[in-house]
Each structure stands twice: as structure tokens, then as C-alpha cells.
Amino acid sequence: MSAFHRLHRPAIALAAFAIAVSAPSMSFSDEPTAEVVAVLMRDGEEALAHNRFTEAYARFSEALRLDWNHPRAYELLQKIRLERDHTLLLWEGEARDAESRSEPGKAKWIYERIIAEDSTRADLIDRARRLGRQRDAADCVRSGMEKFIADDFAGAQLDFEQALAISPKDTLAAQYRERTRQKITASGSLAAIQADPEAWGRYLDALRKLREGDLAAAERLWSDLLTKYPGNENIRSNLEQVRRRLGTESANADDE
């Protein structure tokens, strides 16, 4: 060994140690494993089988990031691009068919599936929002119809008004709102109650309770009648009179 090497051997050893310490360590866990890639491929194929194209694309892309030479991942990425465009086109046709069959809920659901895979479709986003409003309006109309059939005209009118607030062009809601208004107007006369044997019997019973001094019973009867005949001025007047008397008696009782 030369004098130079004997003289500088400690310095060379220290430099080698410093390089070894400063170099980044690579553990086995940092390396992509076949098991991880296999899981990604399995999940990606399952997503692709159920037409979840965005999810499948993400899985295969990650598999390729870990193993850039994975031929199956490349193959399936190409398959996604072909199947996605074809499937989204079919879905859009199904959604428009659902609209033509007056099935706004189903059409909205299909449009939202398309948007989840292609968020650039601003036209379908607007369409889905409009269908959502139509569905909400249809729910109000359905509720109003049920109340209309049950002769709850006041409640029905509120539902039809709500439907028109959501969807102003809903012709069915507009038609039944008008019919409800007519029913409420017709129910404002005493003749309408007299034509209803059950209601007329309860009306007379309320008058009898009033004469007997049973104000609470009279109030209950007329309150029930007012639910069925919300525009009837006779019932409203009698109810107001009873409640005034109930309020007066309650005040007198407090003074005593």
C-alpha cells in the first residue's frame, strides 16, 4: 500500500460512511407488490362489469402506475374507453324514453348516472334538475288529489298551489286548483251543508249544544265542520261567536 493510501485511508472511509448515511433507504414495503396490483385489477374489473367506468379507470391507472408493463391493465383501459361512450349513449336514450312515458323519477336517475361518468354534460345536469322539480310537483299534485277526493278542499288547494310554485307550467295542478277554488266557493252556502245529511246533522247538533250552554262541544263540532267546509260563512260566524263566549267565561272565572 502506498504512502498516499495509508495517509488518506481514514478520510476515504469517513466519506464512504457519509454517502451511505445520506442515501435514501429503500425498504421492501416501498416497492409495488403483485398483491396490491392484483387487488386493483380485481376491483377495477368488478367496477367495469357494473358499468362504473370512472372507478374502473382509476383502478387500472393505479395498477399501471405501480406496474407500468402490465398488459391486462392496458387492455382494459382501452376497453373502458370503447364501452363507456357506447353505454352512455344507450343510457341517454333510455332516459329520454322514460321522459316520454312521464316517468320523471326514472329519467332523472339515469341522467344522474350519466353525469357521474361524464360531468361535462351541462345539458343533462339542467335536465336532471328540471325533472327533479317535476317530480316534486307531481308529489304535491298526488297529495292534493287525495285530499280533494276526501273533500279536504283547503288542504288540496295548498298542495296544488305548492305544485305550481315548483312547476308553474303544470297544467294538471292548475286545473285542479281551479276546481278546488270552485268547491270552496260552493261550500260557503248553508244549502251546501243541508245537502249533506251527516254534516247537517252535526251542524244542528252544534246549535243544540250552544243552546244548552255546552260551548266546548259546540266549538268542537263546528271546528270539524269547518275542515270540510272551509269557506262556509255560517260555520265561521258560529265558531267565532262560541270562541268569544268561551273567552269571556274564562276571563270571568279568572276574575272570581
C-alpha positions as CSV (number, residue, x, y, z in Angstrom):
1,M,0.0,0.0,0.0
2,S,1.4,3.4,-1.0
3,A,2.1,6.2,1.5
4,F,-0.8,8.2,-0.1
5,H,-3.3,5.5,0.6
6,R,-2.0,4.8,4.1
7,L,-2.2,8.6,4.8
8,H,-5.8,9.1,3.4
9,R,-7.4,5.8,4.2
10,P,-9.4,7.2,7.3
11,A,-10.7,10.1,5.2
12,I,-11.9,7.8,2.4
13,A,-13.6,5.5,5.0
14,L,-15.4,8.5,6.5
15,A,-16.6,9.7,3.1
16,A,-18.0,6.3,2.2
17,F,-19.8,6.2,5.5
18,A,-21.3,9.7,4.9
19,I,-22.6,8.7,1.5
20,A,-24.1,5.5,2.9
21,V,-25.9,7.5,5.7
22,S,-27.2,10.3,3.4
23,A,-28.5,8.0,0.6
24,P,-32.3,7.3,0.9
25,S,-33.0,3.8,2.2
26,M,-35.4,1.6,0.2
27,S,-37.4,-0.9,2.2
28,F,-39.3,-3.8,0.7
29,S,-42.6,-2.1,1.6
30,D,-41.8,0.8,-0.8
31,E,-41.8,-1.5,-3.8
32,P,-45.1,-2.2,-5.6
33,T,-46.2,-5.7,-4.9
34,A,-48.0,-8.2,-7.1
35,E,-50.7,-8.5,-4.4
36,V,-51.5,-4.8,-4.5
37,V,-51.7,-4.8,-8.3
38,A,-53.9,-7.9,-8.2
39,V,-56.3,-6.2,-5.8
40,L,-56.5,-3.1,-8.0
41,M,-57.1,-5.3,-11.1
42,R,-59.8,-7.3,-9.3
43,D,-61.7,-4.2,-8.1
44,G,-61.3,-2.5,-11.5
45,E,-62.8,-5.5,-13.3
46,E,-65.7,-5.6,-10.9
47,A,-66.4,-1.9,-11.4
48,L,-66.2,-2.3,-15.2
49,A,-68.6,-5.3,-15.1
50,H,-71.2,-3.0,-13.3
51,N,-70.6,0.0,-15.7
52,R,-68.8,2.1,-13.1
53,F,-66.4,3.4,-15.7
54,T,-64.8,6.2,-13.7
55,E,-64.0,3.9,-10.8
56,A,-62.6,1.2,-13.1
57,Y,-60.4,3.7,-15.0
58,A,-58.9,4.9,-11.7
59,R,-58.1,1.3,-10.5
60,F,-56.4,0.3,-13.8
61,S,-54.5,3.5,-13.9
62,E,-53.2,3.0,-10.4
63,A,-52.2,-0.6,-11.3
64,L,-50.2,0.8,-14.3
65,R,-48.5,3.4,-12.1
66,L,-47.3,0.5,-9.9
67,D,-46.5,-1.9,-12.7
68,W,-46.1,0.1,-16.0
69,N,-45.7,-3.1,-18.0
70,H,-49.0,-4.7,-17.0
71,P,-50.6,-5.8,-20.4
72,R,-54.0,-6.6,-18.9
73,A,-54.3,-3.1,-17.4
74,Y,-53.5,-1.6,-20.8
75,E,-56.1,-3.8,-22.5
76,L,-58.8,-3.0,-20.0
77,L,-58.2,0.8,-20.2
78,Q,-58.8,0.6,-23.9
79,K,-61.9,-1.4,-23.3
80,I,-63.3,1.2,-20.9
81,R,-62.9,4.0,-23.5
82,L,-64.9,2.0,-26.0
83,E,-67.6,0.7,-23.7
84,R,-68.1,3.9,-21.8
85,D,-69.1,6.0,-24.9
86,H,-71.4,3.3,-26.2
87,T,-73.1,2.7,-22.8
88,L,-73.6,6.4,-22.0
89,L,-75.3,6.8,-25.4
90,L,-77.7,3.9,-24.6
91,W,-78.4,5.3,-21.1
92,E,-79.3,8.7,-22.6
93,G,-81.8,7.0,-25.0
94,E,-83.4,5.2,-22.0
95,A,-83.7,8.4,-20.1
96,R,-85.5,10.2,-22.9
97,D,-87.8,7.2,-23.3
98,A,-88.6,7.4,-19.6
99,E,-89.4,11.1,-20.0
100,S,-91.8,10.4,-22.9
101,R,-93.6,7.9,-20.7
102,S,-94.0,10.5,-18.0
103,E,-91.5,8.8,-15.6
104,P,-89.5,11.8,-14.4
105,G,-88.0,9.9,-11.4
106,K,-86.6,7.2,-13.5
107,A,-85.3,9.6,-16.2
108,K,-83.6,11.8,-13.5
109,W,-81.9,8.7,-12.0
110,I,-80.5,7.7,-15.4
111,Y,-79.3,11.2,-16.3
112,E,-77.5,11.3,-12.9
113,R,-75.7,8.1,-13.7
114,I,-74.5,9.6,-17.0
115,I,-73.4,12.8,-15.2
116,A,-71.5,10.7,-12.7
117,E,-69.4,9.3,-15.6
118,D,-69.3,12.5,-17.6
119,S,-69.5,15.7,-15.6
120,T,-69.1,17.8,-18.7
121,R,-72.7,17.2,-19.8
122,A,-74.1,20.6,-18.6
123,D,-77.2,20.0,-20.7
124,L,-78.0,16.8,-18.8
125,I,-77.3,18.5,-15.4
126,D,-80.0,21.1,-16.3
127,R,-82.4,18.4,-17.5
128,A,-82.0,16.4,-14.3
129,R,-82.7,19.5,-12.2
130,R,-85.8,20.2,-14.2
131,L,-87.0,16.6,-13.8
132,G,-86.4,16.9,-10.1
133,R,-88.7,19.9,-9.9
134,Q,-91.3,18.0,-12.0
135,R,-91.2,15.0,-9.6
136,D,-91.6,17.2,-6.6
137,A,-94.6,19.0,-8.2
138,A,-96.1,15.6,-9.1
139,D,-95.9,14.5,-5.4
140,C,-97.7,17.7,-4.4
141,V,-100.4,17.1,-7.1
142,R,-100.8,13.5,-5.9
143,S,-101.2,14.7,-2.3
144,G,-103.7,17.3,-3.4
145,M,-105.8,14.8,-5.4
146,E,-106.0,12.6,-2.3
147,K,-107.3,15.5,-0.2
148,F,-109.6,16.6,-3.0
149,I,-111.2,13.2,-3.1
150,A,-111.5,13.2,0.7
151,D,-113.3,16.6,0.5
152,D,-110.4,18.4,2.2
153,F,-110.5,21.3,-0.2
154,A,-108.5,23.7,1.8
155,G,-105.6,21.2,2.2
156,A,-105.9,20.3,-1.5
157,Q,-105.7,23.9,-2.6
158,L,-102.5,24.4,-0.6
159,D,-100.9,21.3,-2.3
160,F,-101.9,22.5,-5.8
161,E,-100.5,26.0,-5.1
162,Q,-97.3,24.4,-3.9
163,A,-97.1,22.3,-7.1
164,L,-97.5,25.4,-9.2
165,A,-94.9,27.3,-7.2
166,I,-92.4,24.5,-8.1
167,S,-93.5,24.0,-11.7
168,P,-95.6,26.9,-13.0
169,K,-96.5,25.1,-16.3
170,D,-98.1,22.1,-14.6
171,T,-101.5,22.1,-16.3
172,L,-103.0,19.4,-14.0
173,A,-102.2,21.3,-10.9
174,A,-103.7,24.5,-12.5
175,Q,-106.9,22.7,-13.4
176,Y,-107.4,21.2,-10.0
177,R,-106.5,24.4,-8.2
178,E,-109.4,26.0,-10.1
179,R,-111.8,23.1,-9.3
180,T,-110.8,23.3,-5.7
181,R,-111.5,27.0,-5.6
182,Q,-114.9,26.3,-7.0
183,K,-115.6,23.7,-4.4
184,I,-114.6,26.1,-1.6
185,T,-116.8,28.8,-3.0
186,A,-119.7,26.4,-3.3
187,S,-119.2,25.2,0.3
188,G,-119.7,28.7,1.5
189,S,-123.6,28.5,1.5
190,L,-125.8,26.9,4.1
191,A,-127.6,25.0,1.3
192,A,-124.4,23.0,0.6
193,I,-124.4,21.8,4.2
194,Q,-128.1,21.0,4.2
195,A,-127.5,18.8,1.1
196,D,-125.0,16.8,3.2
197,P,-127.1,14.8,5.7
198,E,-124.2,13.9,8.0
199,A,-122.8,17.4,8.1
200,W,-126.3,19.0,8.5
201,G,-126.9,16.7,11.5
202,R,-123.7,17.8,13.1
203,Y,-124.5,21.5,12.4
204,L,-127.8,21.1,14.1
205,D,-126.2,19.2,17.0
206,A,-123.7,22.1,17.4
207,L,-126.6,24.6,17.6
208,R,-128.3,22.4,20.2
209,K,-125.1,22.3,22.3
210,L,-124.8,26.1,22.0
211,R,-128.4,26.5,23.4
212,E,-127.6,24.1,26.2
213,G,-124.6,26.0,27.2
214,D,-122.1,23.3,26.2
215,L,-119.8,25.7,24.4
216,A,-116.8,23.4,24.2
217,A,-118.8,20.7,22.5
218,A,-120.3,23.2,20.0
219,E,-116.8,24.5,19.2
220,R,-115.5,21.0,18.5
221,L,-118.4,20.2,16.2
222,W,-118.1,23.5,14.2
223,S,-114.3,23.2,14.0
224,D,-114.7,19.7,12.4
225,L,-117.3,21.1,10.0
226,L,-115.1,24.0,9.1
227,T,-112.4,21.5,8.0
228,K,-114.8,20.1,5.4
229,Y,-116.5,23.4,4.5
230,P,-113.6,25.9,4.9
231,G,-115.4,28.7,3.1
232,N,-118.7,28.5,4.9
233,E,-119.5,31.8,6.5
234,N,-122.3,30.4,8.7
235,I,-119.9,28.0,10.3
236,R,-117.2,30.6,10.7
237,S,-119.6,33.1,12.3
238,N,-121.0,30.5,14.7
239,L,-117.5,29.3,15.6
240,E,-116.3,32.9,16.2
241,Q,-119.3,33.5,18.5
242,V,-118.7,30.4,20.5
243,R,-115.0,31.2,20.9
244,R,-115.8,34.8,22.0
245,R,-118.2,33.4,24.7
246,L,-115.6,30.8,25.8
247,G,-113.0,33.6,26.1
248,T,-115.5,35.8,28.1
249,E,-116.4,33.0,30.5
250,S,-112.7,32.1,31.0
251,A,-111.9,35.8,31.9
252,N,-114.9,36.0,34.3
253,A,-113.7,32.8,36.0
254,D,-110.2,34.3,36.4
255,D,-111.7,37.5,38.0
256,E,-113.5,35.4,40.6
